[in-house]
C-alpha cells in the first residue's frame, strides 16, 4: 500500500515548484562554490574562518534581498514591461 501512495504524492508536485526548487539548489551550490569556499580557504585560523563564514552569510542575504527586490519590481511593473517589449 505504501508503494501506491508514493507515486501519487510525487504527482501532486507541480512543475513550477520543481523548477523553483532546482533553481534554488543551483543558486545555493553556486554561492557555496564561488563565495563561501574561497572565503573560508583564504584564512588559516578558526576564528578567521568563522568570521569569513558569517560575512559570507551577509553577502548571501544581500544577494537574496536584491533578487527579491528585482522580482517584486518585475511583478509590479509587469504590464509596463510587456507593453515596452511589444
Long-range contacts (C-beta under 8 A, 24 or more apart in sequence): 31-60, 31-63, 35-59, 35-60
